[in-house]
Amino acid sequence: MNNIYFLLFSLLISSNLIAQSGFIVEETTVASFKMGSMKSSIHKYFSEDTYYSKMDFSFKGKGLARLMSRNMQNGTIISFQDSTIIKINHKKNRFTKKLLSEFLKEKDPTSPPSGEENNESEEGEDSKPIVSDTIEIVNGFESYKVTDVSDEDSSVLLWFTSELQKSDIVTSMQSKIDKFEKNWMNLDIDGDLSELGINGNAVVVKAIFSGKDGEFEYNLKRYSAIDSIPEIFHTPENYKQVKKL
């Protein structure tokens, strides 16, 4: 009888490990600056070979920038199993599907080379960030706070998890998809945590960047394992495949 209980328990554990084959991340951002204001929310799903995202984005311009005001609902599916990338426009009910190699050939190198931007900003670091030793509950996560005031016109506030660690599946997949979906929503907010003497695997759950030109706020709403792909990532059957969005 004990052997039967042990067998059932083993099957239950193994089935749970198999079921939790993915990881979901939900983030929001808001920003205000001279040209206007923006807000966005993004849902991401990571598995070992496929990445899904759905983003709602809105920008309201001021003055001449009003012409740039827009609302977007976009999605991306990157599959390393069949080497394809799908770009979705949820407002137009359309999508494109290309080979990853084809997508990279068509992609414009609009972003500056990595490693060149940060060299100039490292000069004149007079102040040291202050790390609190008191746990706060931020967005549902147990977190510590980092305060960094580099000068009178700018400041950075970060909250990072006290125990929760980065997901291996998220870290691994993110490094693969950066070349296909590298934009401001993929900011490496927690890239310098280890330099502050903080566990490099901690997860940033909130960040506020303030300066004379405006303010940017990031919030992590969800970061957890999940046993199936949420319905939000399924492409409706009535969406039309096109060559260009």
DAZILIN-V297293 format. One record per residue. N is the residue number from 0. RES is the residue in one letter. SS is DSSP state (~ for helix, > for strand, _ for the rest). OMEGA is omega in whole degrees, -180 to 180 (999 if undefined). Layout:
# DAZILIN-V297293
n: {N/N}
res: {RES/RES}
ss: {SS/SS}
omega: {OMEGA/OMEGA}
This chain:
# DAZILIN-V297293
n: {0/1/2/3/4/5/6/7/8/9/10/11/12/13/14/15/16/17/18/19/20/21/22/23/24/25/26/27/28/29/30/31/32/33/34/35/36/37/38/39/40/41/42/43/44/45/46/47/48/49/50/51/52/53/54/55/56/57/58/59/60/61/62/63/64/65/66/67/68/69/70/71/72/73/74/75/76/77/78/79/80/81/82/83/84/85/86/87/88/89/90/91/92/93/94/95/96/97/98/99/100/101/102/103/104/105/106/107/108/109/110/111/112/113/114/115/116/117/118/119/120/121/122/123/124/125/126/127/128/129/130/131/132/133/134/135/136/137/138/139/140/141/142/143/144/145/146/147/148/149/150/151/152/153/154/155/156/157/158/159/160/161/162/163/164/165/166/167/168/169/170/171/172/173/174/175/176/177/178/179/180/181/182/183/184/185/186/187/188/189/190/191/192/193/194/195/196/197/198/199/200/201/202/203/204/205/206/207/208/209/210/211/212/213/214/215/216/217/218/219/220/221/222/223/224/225/226/227/228/229/230/231/232/233/234/235/236/237/238/239/240/241/242/243/244}
res: {M/N/N/I/Y/F/L/L/F/S/L/L/I/S/S/N/L/I/A/Q/S/G/F/I/V/E/E/T/T/V/A/S/F/K/M/G/S/M/K/S/S/I/H/K/Y/F/S/E/D/T/Y/Y/S/K/M/D/F/S/F/K/G/K/G/L/A/R/L/M/S/R/N/M/Q/N/G/T/I/I/S/F/Q/D/S/T/I/I/K/I/N/H/K/K/N/R/F/T/K/K/L/L/S/E/F/L/K/E/K/D/P/T/S/P/P/S/G/E/E/N/N/E/S/E/E/G/E/D/S/K/P/I/V/S/D/T/I/E/I/V/N/G/F/E/S/Y/K/V/T/D/V/S/D/E/D/S/S/V/L/L/W/F/T/S/E/L/Q/K/S/D/I/V/T/S/M/Q/S/K/I/D/K/F/E/K/N/W/M/N/L/D/I/D/G/D/L/S/E/L/G/I/N/G/N/A/V/V/V/K/A/I/F/S/G/K/D/G/E/F/E/Y/N/L/K/R/Y/S/A/I/D/S/I/P/E/I/F/H/T/P/E/N/Y/K/Q/V/K/K/L}
ss: {_/~/~/~/~/~/~/~/~/~/~/~/~/~/~/~/~/~/~/_/_/>/>/>/>/>/>/>/>/>/>/>/>/_/_/>/>/>/>/>/>/>/>/>/>/>/_/_/_/>/>/>/>/>/>/>/>/>/>/>/>/_/~/~/~/~/~/~/_/>/>/>/>/>/>/>/>/>/>/_/_/_/_/>/>/>/>/>/>/_/_/_/_/>/>/>/>/>/>/~/~/~/~/~/~/~/_/_/_/_/_/_/_/_/_/_/_/~/~/~/~/_/_/_/_/_/_/_/_/>/>/_/_/_/_/>/>/>/_/_/>/>/>/>/>/>/>/>/>/>/>/_/_/>/>/>/>/>/>/>/>/>/>/>/>/_/_/~/~/~/~/~/~/~/~/~/~/_/_/_/_/_/_/~/~/~/_/_/_/_/_/_/~/~/~/~/_/_/_/_/_/>/>/>/>/>/>/>/>/>/>/_/_/>/>/>/>/>/>/>/>/>/>/>/>/>/_/_/_/_/~/~/~/_/_/_/_/_/_/>/>/_/_/_/_}
omega: {179/179/179/178/-180/179/179/179/179/179/180/-180/-177/180/178/179/179/-176/-179/-174/-178/-179/-178/180/177/-176/173/174/172/180/175/-178/-173/-176/-179/-179/179/173/-179/172/-178/175/180/175/-178/168/-176/-177/-177/179/178/173/173/-175/170/-175/176/178/176/-177/177/178/179/-179/177/180/-180/-179/-178/174/-178/173/-174/178/179/172/179/-179/175/177/177/175/180/174/179/175/-173/171/-175/178/180/-178/-179/178/174/178/-179/171/-180/180/179/-180/-179/179/-177/-175/179/178/-176/-178/180/180/-179/177/-178/-174/-168/-175/-177/-174/-177/-179/173/178/-176/-175/177/178/179/180/-179/176/180/-180/174/173/-178/-177/179/-179/173/-168/170/-177/175/178/-180/176/-175/176/-176/-173/-177/178/179/174/179/172/-178/-173/179/-178/-178/-179/176/177/178/-177/177/-179/-179/-177/-179/179/180/-173/-176/-178/-179/-178/179/180/-176/178/179/179/178/-174/-175/-176/-175/-177/-178/179/179/-177/-179/177/-178/180/176/-177/176/-178/177/178/177/177/-178/178/-178/-179/179/-178/179/180/179/177/173/-176/-179/180/-172/175/-178/-172/178/180/179/-178/-177/-176/-180/178/-179/-177/-178/177/-177/176/-179/-180/-177/179/999}
